[in-house]
Amino acid sequence: MPLRASVIIDYQNVHLTGHGLFDSTRFGPPHEALVDPLHFANQLIQVRNQRQRPGMDHAVLRKVLVYRGLPSPDHDPKAYARNLAQQAHWERDGRVTVHLRPLKYDYHRDATGAKVVGPDGKYLVRGKAEKGVDVLCALALVREALDPNVDLVILASQDSDLEPALDEALALGSAKVETFAWFNPGRSYKSAEIRPASRRIWNTRMGETEFRRCWDVNSY
């Protein structure tokens, strides 16, 4: 019987790590080389199965859980609309669920510490960043490892902050746990996978060919 696999995707990490590791000058800006979660998960399962030793169980994709930041409709209305459109498109396949968490915005402040208001009446933004997405991925990893309908959980991220979550999922002794990493032989120092402290586990590496096959070519 094939292993019923759940793939957890730390979306920004997977997208930007791949875009930066390979020759991004040929891809254009990151938003023009978006990763389609289902294409990515299918590539991952295919490559993983091809590299298993004889007698080892193959996997079949059952679930794709995507965790991603959501721009503000006030500060980034176009990015907000694109993000929701991408979610709707990706979730057309019932195996895919996209979880969005609002981005954290950093504002310009005056000498008193109050937020500075721009000519349009909105607060002036200095920067933005994802907050809490790694925690959501960690919780999903443990939750999926406990699901009796899941035999294999693959964590798609190269964020070392998630290593303790791998150890926790492995300690449960239920589902098989594996990881993923982009790999460029010419720049291998930038393609290290995350590893649990407790034991060695299988890691599936994918290269530029797979990265290109994962692209979402739709216009949003």
Backbone as a chain_set.jsonl record, in Angstrom:
{"seq": "MPLRASVIIDYQNVHLTGHGLFDSTRFGPPHEALVDPLHFANQLIQVRNQRQRPGMDHAVLRKVLVYRGLPSPDHDPKAYARNLAQQAHWERDGRVTVHLRPLKYDYHRDATGAKVVGPDGKYLVRGKAEKGVDVLCALALVREALDPNVDLVILASQDSDLEPALDEALALGSAKVETFAWFNPGRSYKSAEIRPASRRIWNTRMGETEFRRCWDVNSY", "coords": {"N": [[0.837, -1.207, 0.0], [0.585, 2.218, -0.884], [2.076, 5.078, 0.728], [0.086, 7.453, 2.365], [0.297, 10.738, 1.732], [0.931, 13.915, 3.202], [1.672, 17.185, 2.385], [3.32, 19.922, 3.66], [3.611, 23.287, 3.136], [5.751, 25.928, 3.514], [5.207, 28.714, 2.228], [6.426, 31.232, 1.285], [9.086, 30.775, 1.936], [9.714, 28.489, 0.376], [9.201, 29.5, -2.197], [10.841, 31.916, -2.475], [13.392, 30.97, -1.761], [13.926, 29.087, -3.774], [13.806, 30.793, -6.01], [15.95, 32.494, -5.512], [18.131, 30.756, -5.318], [18.624, 29.541, -7.779], [19.376, 30.773, -11.111], [18.16, 33.667, -10.95], [18.065, 35.883, -12.595], [17.228, 35.102, -15.051], [14.646, 34.461, -14.637], [13.109, 36.65, -14.064], [11.379, 39.03, -11.895], [10.435, 37.901, -8.54], [7.578, 37.612, -8.366], [6.89, 36.851, -10.878], [7.591, 34.283, -11.132], [6.055, 32.479, -9.66], [5.318, 29.803, -7.404], [3.264, 27.086, -7.977], [1.315, 25.472, -5.685], [0.177, 22.842, -5.942], [1.395, 21.813, -8.277], [4.009, 21.863, -7.351], [3.899, 20.063, -5.13], [3.207, 17.689, -6.442], [5.484, 17.321, -8.076], [7.362, 16.987, -6.049], [6.525, 14.596, -4.752], [6.779, 12.834, -6.896], [9.579, 12.932, -7.51], [10.595, 12.123, -5.057], [9.595, 9.466, -4.868], [10.892, 8.284, -7.052], [13.488, 8.156, -6.168], [13.61, 6.387, -4.094], [14.882, 3.494, -2.469], [14.906, 0.084, -3.688], [12.096, -1.789, -2.66], [11.266, 0.007, -0.742], [8.512, 1.933, 0.47], [6.366, 3.668, -1.76], [4.829, 6.922, -2.174], [1.625, 8.56, -2.179], [-0.01, 11.495, -3.114], [-2.112, 13.141, -0.895], [-2.864, 15.432, 0.458], [-2.341, 18.959, 0.54], [-1.033, 21.484, 2.326], [-0.857, 24.869, 2.632], [0.955, 27.64, 3.786], [1.002, 31.065, 4.21], [1.815, 34.593, 3.968], [-0.446, 37.401, 4.12], [-1.053, 40.311, 2.353], [-1.972, 43.685, 3.362], [-5.269, 44.939, 2.827], [-5.587, 47.65, 2.891], [-3.033, 48.911, 2.721], [-1.764, 47.544, 0.625], [-3.572, 47.063, -1.707], [-3.717, 45.924, -4.337], [-1.874, 43.796, -4.244], [-3.064, 42.37, -2.219], [-5.502, 41.611, -3.454], [-4.483, 40.02, -5.56], [-3.327, 37.968, -4.092], [-5.549, 36.732, -2.885], [-6.869, 35.901, -5.184], [-5.044, 34.052, -6.172], [-5.132, 32.18, -4.116], [-7.788, 31.244, -4.425], [-7.604, 30.096, -6.972], [-5.651, 28.074, -6.621], [-6.91, 26.46, -4.754], [-8.819, 25.164, -6.183], [-8.378, 22.523, -6.69], [-9.313, 19.946, -4.611], [-7.534, 18.881, -2.781], [-5.852, 20.821, -1.921], [-5.245, 23.313, 0.487], [-5.129, 26.632, 1.385], [-3.696, 28.614, 3.792], [-3.887, 31.773, 5.091], [-2.094, 34.404, 6.623], [-2.209, 37.578, 8.059], [0.181, 40.04, 7.054], [2.801, 41.594, 8.972], [3.107, 44.984, 9.586], [5.438, 47.652, 9.516], [5.652, 50.915, 10.688], [6.325, 54.361, 9.776], [7.316, 56.715, 12.225], [6.795, 59.62, 14.27], [8.647, 62.054, 16.275], [7.446, 61.704, 18.723], [6.68, 59.129, 18.729], [4.33, 58.498, 17.521], [2.379, 57.201, 14.805], [3.084, 58.166, 11.466], [1.121, 59.994, 9.248], [0.312, 59.871, 5.819], [-0.119, 61.841, 2.742], [-2.417, 60.741, 1.653], [-3.951, 60.144, 3.755], [-3.427, 57.769, 5.006], [-1.445, 55.605, 7.104], [2.105, 55.853, 6.917], [4.135, 53.395, 5.569], [7.016, 51.596, 6.524], [8.086, 49.087, 6.175], [7.408, 45.538, 5.75], [6.573, 42.233, 6.899], [6.434, 38.65, 7.187], [4.831, 37.142, 9.941], [4.554, 34.646, 12.29], [3.955, 32.602, 10.501], [5.764, 30.482, 10.422], [5.22, 29.296, 12.859], [2.623, 28.369, 12.435], [3.173, 26.463, 10.463], [4.699, 24.684, 11.982], [2.815, 23.79, 13.873], [1.01, 22.561, 12.141], [2.591, 20.501, 11.139], [2.94, 18.798, 13.388], [0.262, 18.237, 13.928], [-0.57, 16.939, 11.542], [1.079, 14.727, 11.654], [-0.113, 13.332, 13.67], [-2.491, 12.549, 12.618], [-4.556, 9.87, 11.889], [-5.121, 9.158, 9.294], [-3.008, 9.838, 7.764], [0.06, 8.848, 6.5], [2.55, 9.758, 5.849], [4.355, 12.72, 6.313], [5.531, 15.545, 4.753], [7.677, 18.16, 5.181], [7.961, 21.141, 3.627], [10.213, 23.35, 3.606], [13.01, 25.456, 4.29], [13.661, 26.639, 6.604], [15.398, 26.961, 9.471], [14.298, 27.378, 11.966], [12.235, 25.657, 12.22], [13.183, 23.203, 12.924], [12.958, 22.139, 15.647], [10.24, 21.445, 15.616], [10.22, 19.31, 13.855], [11.564, 17.395, 15.39], [9.664, 17.084, 17.427], [7.464, 16.038, 16.001], [8.572, 13.627, 15.127], [8.983, 12.372, 17.586], [6.462, 11.565, 18.253], [6.047, 9.171, 17.013], [4.305, 8.217, 15.08], [3.196, 9.001, 12.15], [5.367, 8.838, 9.264], [8.073, 11.079, 8.82], [9.412, 13.549, 6.714], [11.641, 15.73, 4.822], [12.237, 18.535, 2.586], [14.309, 20.134, 0.098], [15.525, 22.745, -2.004], [18.052, 22.377, -4.477], [21.136, 23.261, -5.801], [23.786, 22.241, -7.568], [25.991, 23.837, -8.159], [25.922, 25.776, -6.251], [25.842, 24.725, -3.669], [26.242, 25.367, -1.025], [24.222, 26.993, -0.342], [21.976, 25.489, -0.156], [21.225, 23.883, 1.952], [19.415, 21.435, 3.727], [16.906, 21.424, 6.342], [17.364, 19.816, 9.485], [16.352, 17.416, 11.898], [17.261, 17.117, 15.386], [17.198, 14.7, 16.612], [17.348, 12.367, 14.977], [18.369, 10.971, 11.784], [16.626, 11.754, 8.809], [14.723, 11.215, 5.784], [15.433, 13.323, 3.039], [14.221, 15.107, 0.306], [15.689, 16.363, -2.467], [15.322, 18.918, -4.888], [15.889, 20.329, -8.134], [16.682, 22.972, -10.53], [15.221, 22.28, -12.816], [12.89, 21.057, -11.792], [11.977, 23.202, -10.331], [11.201, 25.011, -12.328], [9.11, 23.572, -13.438], [7.233, 23.819, -11.506], [6.042, 26.277, -11.654], [3.47, 28.75, -11.503], [1.713, 29.782, -14.102], [-0.328, 31.492, -14.589], [-2.073, 34.635, -15.047], [-2.665, 37.119, -12.728]], "CA": [[0.0, 0.0, 0.0], [1.379, 3.464, -0.884], [1.938, 5.968, 1.882], [-0.781, 8.615, 2.155], [1.213, 11.839, 2.052], [0.513, 15.299, 3.412], [2.798, 18.103, 2.165], [3.152, 21.219, 4.319], [4.433, 24.234, 2.383], [6.064, 27.274, 3.986], [5.178, 29.187, 0.841], [7.427, 32.253, 0.954], [10.398, 30.158, 2.02], [9.891, 27.642, -0.803], [9.212, 30.344, -3.394], [11.988, 32.812, -2.559], [14.633, 30.195, -1.723], [14.139, 28.569, -5.121], [14.078, 31.898, -6.935], [17.281, 33.031, -5.241], [19.186, 29.754, -5.446], [18.917, 29.352, -9.192], [19.741, 32.028, -11.779], [16.927, 34.443, -10.963], [18.069, 36.91, -13.641], [16.52, 34.536, -16.188], [13.255, 34.226, -14.267], [12.397, 37.889, -13.795], [11.121, 39.24, -10.468], [9.814, 36.742, -7.892], [6.149, 37.436, -8.619], [6.721, 36.277, -12.208], [7.995, 32.872, -11.051], [5.332, 31.937, -8.515], [5.212, 28.355, -7.299], [1.921, 26.541, -7.818], [1.473, 24.455, -4.632], [-0.129, 21.49, -6.382], [2.485, 21.397, -9.169], [5.171, 21.624, -6.499], [3.71, 18.837, -4.351], [3.271, 16.553, -7.366], [6.891, 17.143, -8.412], [8.043, 16.496, -4.858], [6.186, 13.188, -4.561], [7.35, 12.084, -8.01], [11.029, 12.825, -7.326], [10.81, 11.307, -3.858], [9.354, 8.061, -5.184], [11.92, 7.82, -7.987], [14.773, 8.003, -5.487], [13.542, 5.396, -3.028], [15.549, 2.223, -2.713], [13.977, -1.027, -3.943], [11.427, -2.319, -1.482], [10.743, 1.078, 0.095], [7.158, 2.334, 0.089], [6.124, 4.908, -2.48], [3.807, 7.778, -1.565], [0.61, 9.154, -3.038], [-0.384, 12.786, -2.552], [-3.479, 13.237, -0.394], [-3.188, 16.726, 1.048], [-1.334, 20.018, 0.427], [-1.356, 22.576, 3.241], [-0.006, 26.005, 2.277], [0.937, 28.723, 4.775], [1.504, 32.224, 3.473], [1.419, 35.903, 4.456], [-1.488, 38.109, 3.366], [-0.889, 41.77, 2.392], [-3.094, 44.473, 3.868], [-6.111, 45.543, 1.788], [-5.444, 49.111, 2.975], [-1.711, 49.345, 2.272], [-1.385, 46.864, -0.618], [-4.827, 46.496, -2.228], [-3.505, 45.078, -5.515], [-1.237, 42.558, -3.788], [-4.102, 41.662, -1.454], [-6.423, 41.002, -4.417], [-3.772, 38.937, -6.245], [-3.139, 36.888, -3.139], [-6.82, 36.019, -2.748], [-7.14, 35.241, -6.46], [-4.172, 32.881, -6.22], [-5.703, 31.195, -3.193], [-8.979, 30.66, -5.048], [-7.183, 29.247, -8.092], [-4.943, 26.9, -6.117], [-7.82, 25.594, -3.999], [-9.762, 24.479, -7.068], [-8.148, 21.107, -6.403], [-9.755, 19.744, -3.243], [-6.445, 18.462, -1.89], [-5.063, 22.001, -1.546], [-5.825, 24.312, 1.383], [-4.205, 27.757, 1.587], [-3.936, 29.343, 5.032], [-3.291, 33.102, 4.975], [-1.924, 35.14, 7.879], [-1.877, 38.972, 7.724], [1.553, 40.502, 7.233], [3.069, 42.583, 10.022], [3.597, 46.216, 8.965], [6.242, 48.57, 10.334], [5.244, 52.253, 10.256], [7.115, 55.548, 10.116], [6.811, 57.36, 13.441], [7.388, 60.93, 14.532], [9.485, 62.135, 17.47], [6.679, 61.262, 19.891], [6.369, 57.709, 18.587], [3.044, 58.319, 16.847], [2.462, 56.842, 13.399], [3.023, 59.3, 10.551], [0.065, 59.865, 8.244], [0.694, 60.397, 4.525], [-1.081, 62.731, 2.066], [-3.659, 60.03, 1.346], [-4.654, 59.863, 5.001], [-3.066, 56.448, 5.525], [-0.151, 55.554, 7.771], [3.249, 55.588, 6.047], [4.725, 52.09, 5.882], [8.462, 51.463, 6.306], [8.387, 47.722, 5.75], [6.431, 44.512, 6.101], [7.193, 40.917, 7.026], [5.586, 37.579, 7.701], [4.951, 36.823, 11.362], [3.714, 33.549, 12.743], [3.763, 31.545, 9.504], [6.558, 29.329, 10.83], [4.496, 28.637, 13.959], [1.515, 27.642, 11.822], [3.755, 25.285, 9.831], [5.091, 23.756, 13.042], [1.595, 23.183, 14.409], [0.47, 21.671, 11.115], [3.45, 19.322, 11.078], [2.589, 17.911, 14.508], [-1.134, 17.818, 13.75], [-0.653, 15.956, 10.475], [1.754, 13.514, 12.112], [-1.047, 12.638, 14.561], [-3.692, 12.169, 11.873], [-4.494, 8.441, 11.539], [-5.283, 8.998, 7.852], [-1.769, 10.309, 7.131], [1.195, 7.955, 6.737], [3.797, 10.474, 5.578], [4.277, 14.179, 6.316], [6.742, 16.154, 4.205], [7.765, 19.588, 5.48], [8.633, 21.874, 2.551], [10.765, 24.606, 4.113], [14.413, 25.402, 4.666], [13.755, 27.527, 7.764], [15.939, 26.177, 10.582], [13.457, 27.542, 13.151], [11.271, 24.562, 12.254], [13.826, 21.951, 13.313], [12.347, 21.54, 16.842], [8.95, 20.855, 15.259], [10.529, 18.002, 13.29], [11.835, 16.498, 16.518], [8.403, 16.815, 18.114], [6.674, 15.138, 15.159], [9.222, 12.319, 15.156], [8.799, 11.787, 18.915], [5.119, 10.991, 18.338], [6.146, 7.791, 16.575], [3.132, 7.825, 14.288], [3.472, 9.109, 10.715], [6.733, 9.032, 8.792], [8.339, 12.508, 8.632], [10.51, 13.819, 5.792], [11.821, 17.142, 4.484], [12.514, 18.914, 1.199], [15.199, 21.281, -0.096], [16.036, 23.061, -3.335], [19.48, 22.064, -4.534], [21.879, 23.696, -6.974], [25.14, 21.709, -7.368], [26.992, 24.89, -8.232], [25.813, 26.669, -5.092], [25.329, 23.803, -2.656], [26.322, 25.958, 0.301], [22.978, 27.713, -0.075], [20.84, 24.598, -0.336], [21.195, 22.923, 3.047], [18.102, 21.124, 4.255], [16.797, 21.454, 7.796], [17.519, 18.471, 10.037], [16.023, 17.266, 13.317], [18.411, 16.755, 16.216], [17.023, 13.37, 17.193], [17.731, 11.279, 14.085], [18.426, 11.314, 10.371], [15.408, 11.457, 8.076], [14.842, 11.371, 4.333], [15.242, 14.649, 2.456], [14.13, 15.098, -1.154], [16.218, 17.563, -3.101], [14.882, 19.189, -6.259], [16.724, 21.322, -8.788], [16.079, 24.024, -11.344], [14.22, 21.701, -13.714], [11.656, 20.906, -11.025], [11.515, 24.544, -9.975], [10.492, 25.555, -13.491], [7.873, 22.816, -13.616], [6.304, 24.18, -10.422], [5.562, 27.647, -11.799], [2.096, 29.114, -11.805], [1.846, 30.661, -15.271], [-1.544, 32.283, -14.739], [-1.967, 36.063, -14.785], [-3.632, 37.492, -11.688]], "C": [[0.871, 1.255, 0.0], [1.106, 4.28, 0.369], [1.049, 7.148, 1.52], [-0.04, 9.85, 2.659], [0.506, 13.179, 2.192], [1.748, 16.182, 3.278], [2.465, 19.458, 2.775], [4.13, 22.196, 3.686], [4.541, 25.575, 3.105], [6.28, 28.101, 2.714], [6.286, 30.186, 0.507], [8.825, 31.663, 0.975], [10.68, 29.312, 0.784], [10.051, 28.488, -2.06], [10.506, 31.152, -3.514], [13.326, 32.081, -2.496], [14.941, 29.636, -3.107], [14.508, 29.659, -6.099], [15.489, 32.435, -6.742], [18.404, 32.044, -5.485], [19.6, 29.521, -6.891], [19.166, 30.722, -9.84], [18.496, 32.885, -11.97], [16.903, 35.511, -12.048], [17.332, 36.41, -14.889], [15.035, 34.342, -15.91], [12.441, 35.511, -14.186], [12.169, 38.039, -12.304], [10.377, 38.057, -9.863], [8.354, 36.527, -8.242], [5.861, 36.896, -10.013], [7.161, 34.817, -12.258], [7.361, 32.247, -9.813], [5.304, 30.411, -8.566], [3.748, 27.98, -7.13], [2.021, 25.393, -6.812], [1.195, 23.027, -5.087], [0.946, 20.966, -7.339], [3.727, 21.038, -8.348], [5.044, 20.285, -5.765], [3.772, 17.604, -5.241], [4.707, 16.263, -7.784], [7.647, 16.507, -7.248], [7.783, 15.006, -4.648], [6.814, 12.328, -5.657], [8.846, 11.863, -7.828], [11.344, 11.941, -6.128], [10.657, 9.817, -4.17], [10.433, 7.485, -6.102], [13.223, 7.491, -7.276], [14.741, 7.007, -4.325], [14.279, 4.112, -3.429], [14.515, 1.125, -2.978], [13.388, -1.565, -2.642], [10.857, -1.263, -0.558], [9.383, 1.524, -0.436], [7.153, 3.637, -0.7], [4.991, 5.669, -1.797], [2.825, 8.246, -2.616], [0.117, 10.421, -2.358], [-1.855, 12.805, -2.156], [-3.859, 14.645, 0.046], [-2.027, 17.69, 0.869], [-1.795, 21.181, 1.297], [-0.354, 23.705, 3.029], [-0.162, 27.098, 3.324], [1.688, 29.915, 4.205], [1.023, 33.526, 4.106], [0.404, 36.56, 3.541], [-1.269, 39.608, 3.474], [-2.151, 42.462, 2.905], [-3.942, 45.025, 2.722], [-6.026, 47.065, 1.784], [-4.126, 49.581, 2.364], [-1.328, 48.769, 0.912], [-2.618, 46.242, -1.266], [-4.636, 45.584, -3.441], [-2.875, 43.746, -5.127], [-2.229, 41.703, -2.996], [-5.049, 40.926, -2.407], [-5.76, 39.844, -5.164], [-3.632, 37.718, -5.35], [-4.409, 36.049, -2.992], [-7.185, 35.287, -4.03], [-6.291, 33.979, -6.611], [-4.697, 31.784, -5.294], [-6.897, 30.481, -3.837], [-8.596, 29.705, -6.18], [-6.542, 27.963, -7.58], [-5.884, 25.929, -5.41], [-8.889, 24.955, -4.88], [-9.578, 22.96, -6.977], [-8.429, 20.872, -4.921], [-8.681, 19.296, -2.276], [-5.668, 19.646, -1.335], [-5.864, 22.924, -0.636], [-4.774, 25.379, 1.646], [-4.618, 28.522, 2.838], [-3.178, 30.669, 4.96], [-3.232, 33.783, 6.334], [-1.498, 36.567, 7.542], [-0.412, 39.31, 7.993], [1.631, 41.51, 8.373], [3.702, 43.809, 9.369], [4.339, 47.074, 9.987], [6.001, 49.98, 9.793], [6.295, 53.311, 10.595], [6.476, 56.215, 11.334], [7.514, 58.699, 13.64], [8.168, 60.896, 15.841], [8.764, 61.666, 18.728], [6.343, 59.777, 19.847], [5.055, 57.436, 17.893], [3.263, 57.968, 15.373], [2.283, 58.082, 12.525], [1.981, 59.016, 9.471], [0.513, 60.54, 6.949], [-0.377, 61.282, 3.925], [-2.422, 62.068, 1.774], [-4.457, 59.676, 2.594], [-4.343, 58.513, 5.608], [-1.691, 56.508, 6.187], [0.951, 55.199, 6.769], [3.964, 54.318, 6.508], [6.215, 52.094, 5.571], [8.823, 50.085, 5.776], [7.297, 46.767, 6.186], [7.133, 43.16, 6.13], [6.155, 39.909, 7.498], [5.865, 37.385, 9.184], [4.012, 35.671, 11.678], [3.502, 32.432, 11.745], [4.554, 30.301, 9.89], [5.884, 28.559, 11.962], [3.333, 27.814, 13.406], [2.019, 26.373, 11.129], [4.136, 24.23, 10.872], [3.875, 23.04, 13.624], [0.993, 22.195, 13.412], [1.28, 20.381, 11.023], [3.089, 18.319, 12.164], [1.177, 17.373, 14.338], [-1.259, 16.743, 12.673], [0.02, 14.64, 10.868], [0.857, 12.682, 13.039], [-2.289, 12.122, 13.842], [-3.606, 10.69, 11.469], [-4.655, 8.169, 10.053], [-4.068, 9.467, 7.063], [-0.634, 9.365, 7.513], [2.536, 8.66, 6.621], [3.534, 11.968, 5.575], [5.61, 14.714, 5.789], [6.685, 17.652, 4.473], [8.593, 20.268, 4.398], [9.018, 23.252, 3.076], [12.244, 24.385, 4.367], [14.702, 26.376, 5.804], [14.189, 26.707, 8.972], [15.133, 26.34, 11.872], [12.455, 26.403, 13.296], [11.891, 23.231, 12.675], [13.242, 21.352, 14.595], [10.996, 20.894, 16.562], [9.15, 19.483, 14.622], [10.787, 16.99, 14.397], [10.555, 16.115, 17.247], [7.553, 15.839, 17.317], [7.262, 13.732, 15.153], [9.002, 11.61, 16.488], [7.425, 11.145, 19.074], [5.116, 9.527, 17.899], [4.972, 7.3, 15.767], [3.467, 7.88, 12.802], [4.971, 9.246, 10.445], [6.915, 10.52, 8.493], [9.553, 12.68, 7.73], [10.582, 15.318, 5.51], [12.128, 17.295, 2.991], [13.53, 20.044, 1.184], [15.458, 21.486, -1.579], [17.532, 22.805, -3.331], [20.063, 22.503, -5.873], [23.318, 23.228, -6.788], [26.224, 22.774, -7.387], [26.973, 25.838, -7.052], [25.274, 25.884, -3.904], [25.373, 24.392, -1.246], [25.05, 26.718, 0.654], [21.75, 26.804, -0.152], [20.735, 23.55, 0.769], [19.765, 22.699, 3.527], [18.085, 21.278, 5.772], [16.803, 20.019, 8.303], [17.076, 18.447, 11.499], [17.276, 16.858, 14.095], [18.378, 15.289, 16.627], [17.495, 12.227, 16.305], [17.819, 11.795, 12.643], [17.104, 10.92, 9.716], [15.633, 11.718, 6.588], [14.585, 12.819, 3.92], [15.22, 14.509, 0.943], [14.636, 16.425, -1.693], [15.665, 17.7, -4.513], [15.691, 20.346, -6.815], [15.954, 22.302, -9.645], [15.015, 23.484, -12.298], [12.878, 21.566, -13.011], [11.087, 22.262, -10.629], [10.709, 25.154, -11.116], [9.154, 24.851, -13.7], [6.817, 23.17, -12.574], [5.628, 25.524, -10.65], [4.06, 27.72, -12.054], [2.156, 30.158, -12.925], [0.61, 31.527, -15.492], [-1.265, 33.76, -14.445], [-3.074, 36.459, -13.801], [-3.784, 39.012, -11.648]], "O": [[1.802, 1.353, 0.799], [0.044, 4.178, 0.983], [1.242, 7.774, 0.477], [0.218, 9.991, 3.855], [-0.385, 13.524, 1.416], [2.748, 15.97, 3.963], [1.448, 20.065, 2.441], [5.339, 21.964, 3.697], [3.543, 26.272, 3.284], [7.393, 28.178, 2.193], [7.012, 29.992, -0.468], [9.659, 32.003, 0.136], [11.762, 29.403, 0.204], [10.926, 28.229, -2.887], [11.19, 31.081, -4.536], [14.297, 32.523, -3.11], [16.081, 29.7, -3.566], [15.408, 29.489, -6.921], [16.152, 32.795, -7.714], [19.517, 32.446, -5.824], [20.779, 29.328, -7.188], [19.161, 31.734, -9.139], [17.855, 32.837, -13.02], [15.829, 36.003, -12.396], [16.865, 37.215, -15.695], [14.254, 34.09, -16.827], [11.212, 35.467, -14.234], [12.708, 37.26, -11.519], [9.752, 37.286, -10.591], [7.921, 35.386, -8.402], [4.727, 36.523, -10.311], [7.107, 34.187, -13.314], [8.029, 31.58, -9.024], [5.271, 29.812, -9.641], [3.068, 28.496, -6.242], [2.746, 24.43, -7.061], [1.889, 22.099, -4.673], [1.365, 19.814, -7.23], [4.402, 20.044, -8.618], [5.969, 19.474, -5.778], [4.33, 16.582, -4.843], [5.114, 15.103, -7.844], [8.465, 15.607, -7.44], [8.714, 14.241, -4.395], [7.316, 11.236, -5.39], [9.332, 10.741, -7.972], [12.252, 11.111, -6.18], [11.496, 9.006, -3.778], [10.837, 6.334, -5.944], [13.982, 6.638, -7.735], [15.752, 6.813, -3.65], [14.281, 3.718, -4.595], [13.371, 1.232, -2.536], [14.098, -1.767, -1.657], [10.053, -1.579, 0.319], [9.137, 1.496, -1.642], [7.85, 4.589, -0.351], [4.284, 5.123, -0.95], [3.152, 8.32, -3.8], [-0.146, 10.419, -1.156], [-2.733, 12.523, -2.972], [-5.033, 15.014, 0.013], [-0.868, 17.307, 1.022], [-2.831, 21.79, 1.03], [0.849, 23.524, 3.222], [-1.28, 27.444, 3.706], [2.838, 29.806, 3.779], [-0.049, 33.567, 4.709], [0.39, 36.314, 2.335], [-1.293, 40.144, 4.582], [-3.245, 41.897, 2.883], [-3.393, 45.529, 1.743], [-6.356, 47.702, 0.783], [-4.103, 50.534, 1.584], [-0.643, 49.428, 0.13], [-2.705, 45.018, -1.368], [-5.326, 44.572, -3.56], [-3.286, 42.693, -5.615], [-2.229, 40.476, -3.094], [-5.361, 39.755, -2.193], [-6.385, 38.806, -5.382], [-3.797, 36.582, -5.794], [-4.356, 34.819, -2.978], [-7.74, 34.189, -3.988], [-6.765, 32.961, -7.116], [-4.703, 30.606, -5.652], [-6.993, 29.254, -3.792], [-9.191, 28.637, -6.328], [-6.863, 26.877, -8.063], [-5.681, 24.716, -5.46], [-9.778, 24.272, -4.371], [-10.531, 22.206, -7.171], [-7.84, 21.535, -4.068], [-8.895, 19.328, -1.064], [-4.906, 19.494, -0.38], [-7.005, 23.275, -0.936], [-3.662, 25.073, 2.077], [-5.741, 29.017, 2.935], [-1.96, 30.68, 4.786], [-4.194, 33.747, 7.101], [-0.523, 36.757, 6.814], [0.156, 38.922, 9.014], [0.655, 42.188, 8.693], [4.714, 43.693, 8.678], [3.933, 47.203, 11.142], [6.126, 50.219, 8.592], [7.047, 53.179, 11.56], [5.252, 56.27, 11.455], [8.662, 58.887, 13.238], [8.331, 59.836, 16.445], [9.411, 61.272, 19.699], [5.793, 59.228, 20.802], [4.688, 56.279, 17.691], [4.244, 58.406, 14.772], [1.443, 58.938, 12.804], [1.965, 57.945, 8.865], [1.036, 61.654, 6.978], [-1.436, 61.464, 4.526], [-3.444, 62.746, 1.66], [-5.489, 59.008, 2.523], [-4.933, 58.142, 6.624], [-0.874, 57.368, 5.859], [0.76, 54.358, 5.89], [4.345, 54.185, 7.671], [6.634, 52.534, 4.501], [9.774, 49.945, 5.007], [6.373, 47.147, 6.905], [8.155, 42.964, 5.472], [5.148, 40.258, 8.115], [7.014, 37.458, 9.621], [2.821, 35.722, 11.369], [2.925, 31.403, 12.096], [4.074, 29.182, 9.707], [5.962, 27.332, 12.023], [3.09, 26.694, 13.856], [1.371, 25.329, 11.197], [3.921, 23.035, 10.666], [3.905, 21.829, 13.841], [0.524, 21.123, 13.795], [0.718, 19.299, 10.85], [2.948, 17.126, 11.892], [0.923, 16.192, 14.575], [-1.965, 15.752, 12.859], [-0.422, 13.566, 10.459], [1.048, 11.474, 13.173], [-3.053, 11.34, 14.408], [-2.668, 10.302, 10.773], [-4.358, 7.067, 9.592], [-4.096, 9.492, 5.832], [-0.393, 9.111, 8.693], [3.531, 8.232, 7.206], [2.605, 12.439, 4.919], [6.676, 14.382, 6.309], [5.753, 18.331, 4.042], [9.788, 20.004, 4.267], [8.236, 24.2, 2.996], [12.678, 23.263, 4.628], [15.819, 26.872, 5.955], [13.439, 25.855, 9.447], [15.269, 25.524, 12.783], [11.889, 26.205, 14.371], [11.182, 22.23, 12.771], [13.04, 20.139, 14.638], [10.641, 19.903, 17.199], [8.334, 18.585, 14.827], [10.291, 15.865, 14.349], [10.379, 14.961, 17.639], [6.979, 14.911, 17.886], [6.519, 12.751, 15.172], [8.85, 10.389, 16.524], [7.239, 10.279, 19.928], [4.288, 8.738, 18.354], [4.67, 6.107, 15.761], [3.971, 6.903, 12.249], [5.732, 9.711, 11.294], [6.002, 11.156, 7.966], [10.589, 12.049, 7.938], [9.699, 16.079, 5.906], [12.258, 16.318, 2.254], [13.613, 20.823, 2.133], [15.595, 20.519, -2.328], [18.202, 22.99, -2.315], [19.547, 22.158, -6.936], [24.02, 23.763, -5.929], [27.25, 22.64, -6.72], [27.906, 26.62, -6.867], [24.356, 26.333, -3.219], [24.623, 23.961, -0.37], [24.826, 27.05, 1.818], [20.619, 27.287, -0.207], [20.216, 22.456, 0.545], [19.003, 23.648, 3.71], [19.136, 21.263, 6.411], [16.307, 19.114, 7.632], [17.393, 19.365, 12.256], [18.227, 16.321, 13.526], [19.412, 14.706, 16.951], [17.991, 11.219, 16.81], [17.396, 12.91, 12.339], [16.534, 9.876, 10.033], [16.609, 12.357, 6.194], [13.642, 13.455, 4.392], [16.095, 13.868, 0.362], [14.072, 17.48, -1.404], [15.556, 16.716, -5.244], [16.125, 21.231, -6.077], [14.739, 22.449, -9.513], [14.018, 24.156, -12.56], [11.843, 21.923, -13.573], [9.871, 22.451, -10.595], [9.654, 25.746, -10.888], [8.175, 25.482, -14.098], [5.64, 22.853, -12.746], [4.717, 25.88, -9.901], [3.476, 26.87, -12.725], [2.602, 31.284, -12.707], [0.526, 32.228, -16.501], [-0.346, 34.094, -13.697], [-4.252, 36.172, -14.016], [-4.553, 39.534, -10.841]]}, "num_chains": 1, "name": "protein.A"}
